[in-house]
Amino acid sequence: MAGEAVVITVPGPHGDREVRLTSPGRVLWPELGITKLDLANYLVAVGDAFVRANGDRPVSLQRFPGGIDGEQFFSKNPPRGAPEFVRSVMVVYPSARTHPQLVVDEPAAAVWAVQMNTVVFHPWPSRAENSDNPDQLRIDLDPQPGTDFDDAIPAAIELRAVLAEAGLDAFVKTSGNRGLHVFAPIEPTHEFLDVRHAVIAAARELERRMPNEVTTAWWKEERGERIFVDFNQANRDRTMAGAYSPRALAHAPVSTPLTWDELESADPREHTILTVPDRLASVGDAWASFDDEPGRIDTLLAWWQRDSESGLGELPFPPDYPKMPGEPPRVQPSRARKAH
């Protein structure tokens, strides 16, 4: 069956579309025997919720031509031969280079991406027509060695309280791995650097409240056994796996939206390509109301200004970024001490 082709009927906002899938029997997740066709059927099953979360945004495709254990690469611009219902939008990267980036507007576009051997979908936090101004504030709670998913739960709950004090309504999802992603809808009135500063302000406030449990330390040698609040995921062209996106791990997990009520008892390993369609059908989409009441980041920016005036300034940017104003030296603290 791996060498055959099938045609999948994909419902969508413009009616049914027929998407051709070659090598449908190609095994993508060897331990479970999950195939390319299984992945396509998964995206049909969760299509509406997937597009609601990830649609109308520039998106990067993480592609695995030989399955999750093989070669992988990221694809941003539309591959040659993309169907007419798959569009692109021009975006600006940190280097100031401009380039077209894919946009998913309907489930058929996601299924077509599977035909291109996509496993993980990485949407931008901004809309296609206003890509310079995020409409999502995103915070990645990343467990460090010695910590795990259960340690991220109280951090996420306290972060929700921090964001509520800043006037923002928070939503949570599993990362699909060991961490949690906390998002808040925001009005698209500020560019990426402002949103990054708002994230840093929230992260520092969380760190003040939970100094033994969370850290904003960029350098791994300084983090200890704490949850790292990854502020650099808020930068331009930095993305996370989208809601309902599969992950390239052996048990085929999915980055799954949760309600806050179920978070404390959540087990991320339960949410996989094989289980999430039934979950969605039975309990619904925990993020269905995500865009109903976007907030503003003014309070967080006031916190950033307050912290800056008290001596807490800019934090390091990713290593491939140009040197940014006010940024501290990009050198490990231990190396800096030795050099000194």
C-alpha positions in Angstrom: 0.0 0.0 0.0 3.0 2.3 0.6 3.4 2.7 -3.2 -0.2 3.3 -4.0 -2.2 6.5 -3.9 -5.6 7.3 -2.4 -7.9 10.3 -2.7 -9.3 11.6 0.6 -12.5 13.7 0.8 -12.0 16.6 3.1 -14.9 18.7 4.3 -14.3 22.4 4.6 -15.8 25.9 4.5 -16.0 25.8 0.7 -17.4 22.3 0.5 -15.6 19.0 0.0 -12.2 18.9 -1.5 -10.5 15.8 -2.9 -6.8 15.6 -1.8 -4.6 13.0 -3.3 -2.3 11.1 -0.9 0.6 9.2 -2.3 2.3 6.4 -0.3 -0.5 6.3 2.2 0.9 3.2 3.9 4.2 4.8 4.7 4.8 4.3 8.4 5.6 7.6 10.2 5.5 6.4 13.8 7.2 2.9 13.8 6.4 1.9 17.4 2.7 2.3 16.8 2.6 1.6 13.1 0.8 4.9 12.4 0.9 5.7 8.7 0.7 8.7 6.5 -3.0 7.9 5.8 -3.7 7.6 9.6 -2.2 11.1 10.0 -4.3 12.5 7.2 -7.5 10.9 8.7 -6.6 12.4 12.1 -6.4 15.9 10.5 -9.8 15.4 8.8 -11.3 14.4 12.2 -9.9 17.4 14.1 -10.0 19.7 11.1 -12.3 22.5 12.3 -10.6 22.8 15.7 -7.2 22.6 14.0 -8.0 25.5 11.6 -9.6 27.6 14.3 -6.3 27.4 16.3 -3.8 27.6 13.5 -5.5 29.0 10.4 -5.0 32.4 8.8 -1.4 32.5 10.2 2.0 32.1 8.6 3.0 28.5 9.3 6.2 26.5 9.1 5.9 22.8 8.2 8.2 20.3 9.9 8.5 17.5 7.4 9.7 13.9 7.7 10.0 12.2 4.4 11.0 8.8 5.9 9.1 8.9 9.2 9.9 10.5 12.6 13.1 8.6 13.0 14.6 9.8 9.7 15.7 13.0 8.1 13.6 16.1 8.8 13.6 19.7 7.6 11.5 22.9 7.9 9.5 24.2 5.0 8.2 27.8 5.0 7.5 28.9 1.5 4.9 27.0 -0.6 6.4 24.0 -2.3 6.1 23.8 -6.1 2.7 22.5 -7.2 0.7 23.6 -4.2 -3.1 23.5 -4.9 -5.0 26.7 -5.4 -6.6 26.5 -2.0 -3.1 26.7 -0.3 -2.0 30.4 -0.1 1.0 32.2 1.2 1.7 35.6 2.7 4.9 37.8 2.7 6.5 38.0 6.1 9.6 39.7 7.4 12.2 37.6 9.2 14.7 38.8 11.9 17.3 39.3 9.3 15.0 41.8 7.6 14.7 39.4 4.6 11.1 39.1 3.2 9.8 35.8 2.0 6.4 34.1 1.4 5.2 31.8 4.1 2.5 29.1 3.9 -1.0 29.8 5.4 -3.5 27.1 6.3 -7.1 28.3 5.7 -9.0 25.0 5.7 -8.6 21.3 6.7 -7.8 20.3 3.1 -4.7 22.5 3.3 -3.5 20.6 6.4 -4.2 17.3 4.7 -2.2 18.5 1.6 0.6 19.3 4.0 0.5 15.7 5.1 0.9 14.7 1.5 4.1 16.8 1.7 5.2 14.6 4.7 4.4 17.2 7.3 4.2 15.9 10.9 4.4 19.1 13.0 2.7 22.4 12.3 4.3 25.6 13.7 2.0 28.7 13.3 3.1 32.2 13.9 1.4 34.2 16.8 0.1 36.8 14.3 -2.4 36.8 11.5 -1.5 36.5 7.8 -2.7 40.1 7.0 -1.0 41.7 10.0 2.0 39.4 10.5 4.1 42.1 12.3 1.7 42.4 15.2 1.0 39.3 17.3 -2.5 38.6 18.4 -1.3 35.9 20.8 0.9 36.2 23.8 2.7 32.8 24.2 4.7 31.4 27.1 6.5 28.1 27.0 6.9 26.4 30.4 9.9 24.0 29.7 10.8 21.4 32.4 14.6 21.2 32.9 16.5 18.0 34.0 15.2 16.9 37.3 11.7 18.2 36.7 8.8 17.0 34.6 5.2 17.7 33.4 3.8 17.6 37.0 6.2 20.4 38.0 5.0 22.6 35.2 1.4 22.4 36.4 1.6 24.7 39.4 3.7 27.1 37.4 1.0 27.3 34.8 -1.7 27.8 37.4 0.2 30.7 39.0 1.0 32.1 35.6 -2.7 32.2 34.8 -3.1 34.3 38.0 -0.3 36.6 36.9 -1.8 37.2 33.5 -5.3 37.7 35.0 -3.8 40.5 37.2 -2.5 42.0 33.9 -6.0 41.8 32.4 -5.4 38.8 30.2 -7.5 35.6 29.9 -5.1 32.6 29.7 -5.5 29.3 27.9 -3.4 26.2 28.4 -2.3 23.2 26.3 0.2 20.4 26.5 3.3 21.0 24.5 3.0 17.4 23.2 6.2 16.6 25.1 7.1 17.4 28.7 6.0 21.0 29.1 3.0 23.3 28.9 2.1 26.2 26.7 0.2 29.1 28.2 -1.4 31.5 25.6 -3.5 34.6 25.9 -5.4 36.4 23.1 -4.3 40.0 22.7 -5.2 42.9 20.5 -2.8 43.1 17.6 -1.6 46.6 18.4 2.1 46.0 19.3 5.0 44.5 17.3 7.1 41.5 18.3 9.6 43.3 20.5 6.9 44.8 22.7 5.2 41.4 23.1 8.5 39.8 24.0 8.9 42.5 26.7 5.4 41.7 27.9 6.3 38.0 28.1 9.5 38.8 30.0 7.5 41.0 32.5 5.1 38.1 33.2 7.9 35.6 33.4 9.8 37.8 36.0 6.6 38.2 38.1 6.1 34.5 38.0 9.7 33.9 39.0 9.3 36.3 42.0 6.4 34.3 43.2 8.0 30.9 42.7 11.7 31.4 42.9 12.5 27.8 43.7 10.2 26.4 41.1 10.7 28.5 37.9 13.5 30.5 36.3 14.0 33.0 33.5 17.8 32.1 33.3 18.7 31.8 29.6 21.8 29.8 30.2 21.2 26.2 31.1 24.0 26.1 33.7 22.0 28.6 35.8 18.6 27.0 35.6 18.9 24.2 38.1 16.0 21.8 38.6 13.3 24.4 37.8 10.8 25.1 35.1 12.3 27.4 32.5 10.0 30.2 31.3 11.1 30.4 27.7 10.7 34.1 26.8 12.5 33.7 23.5 9.6 31.8 22.0 7.9 35.3 21.8 10.4 36.5 19.1 9.6 37.0 15.4 9.9 33.7 13.5 10.0 31.7 16.7 7.1 29.2 16.8 5.7 26.4 18.9 3.8 23.3 17.8 0.3 24.5 17.2 -2.8 23.3 19.0 -3.9 19.9 17.8 -0.5 19.5 16.0 1.1 16.0 16.2 4.6 15.8 17.6 7.5 13.7 16.2 7.8 11.5 19.3 7.5 7.7 19.5 4.0 7.6 21.1 2.5 10.1 18.6 1.5 12.8 21.1 -0.6 15.8 20.2 -0.2 19.3 21.6 -3.7 19.3 23.2 -5.8 22.2 24.5 -7.0 21.6 28.1 -9.5 23.3 30.3 -8.0 24.7 33.5 -10.2 22.4 35.6 -8.6 19.3 34.1 -5.0 20.5 34.2 -4.1 19.2 37.6 -5.0 15.6 36.7 -3.8 15.8 33.1 -1.4 13.1 31.7 0.0 14.4 28.4 0.8 10.8 27.2 -3.0 10.2 27.0 -3.4 12.7 24.2 -2.2 11.2 21.0 -3.2 10.9 17.3 -5.2 7.8 18.3 -7.2 9.4 21.2 -7.6 13.1 20.5 -10.4 12.8 17.9 -12.6 10.9 20.4 -11.7 13.5 23.1 -12.7 16.3 20.8 -16.0 14.6 19.9 -16.9 13.9 23.5 -15.7 17.0 25.4 -15.4 19.6 22.7 -12.6 22.1 21.9 -11.2 23.6 25.1 -10.0 26.6 23.0 -13.3 27.2 21.2 -13.7 30.6 22.8 -10.0 31.6 22.5 -10.6 34.7 20.3 -13.8 35.9 22.0 -12.2 38.5 24.3 -8.6 39.6 23.4 -6.9 41.7 26.0 -4.2 44.3 25.9 -0.6 44.1 27.1 -0.4 47.7 28.5 -0.2 46.4 32.1 2.6 44.0 31.3 4.5 46.7 29.4 4.2 48.9 32.5 5.7 46.1 34.6 8.5 45.8 32.0 9.2 49.6 32.3 9.1 49.3 36.1 11.6 46.4 36.1 13.8 48.2 33.6 14.0 51.3 35.8 14.9 49.1 38.8 17.9 47.6 36.8 16.2 44.5 35.2 16.8 45.2 31.5 16.9 43.2 28.3 17.6 39.4 28.3 19.6 37.4 25.7 18.1 36.8 22.2 18.4 33.6 20.3 22.0 33.1 18.9 20.9 33.5 15.2 19.4 36.9 15.9 21.3 40.1 15.1 22.7 41.9 18.2 19.8 43.8 19.8 19.8 47.1 21.7 20.5 46.7 25.4 21.1 43.0 25.1 23.6 41.5 27.5 26.7 39.7 26.2 26.0 36.3 24.5 28.5 34.3 26.4 27.9 31.6 29.0 28.4 33.1 32.5 31.0 30.4 33.4 33.1 31.2 30.3 32.8 35.0 31.0 34.2 34.4 34.5 37.1 32.3 33.2 37.9 35.0 30.6 37.8 37.7 33.3 
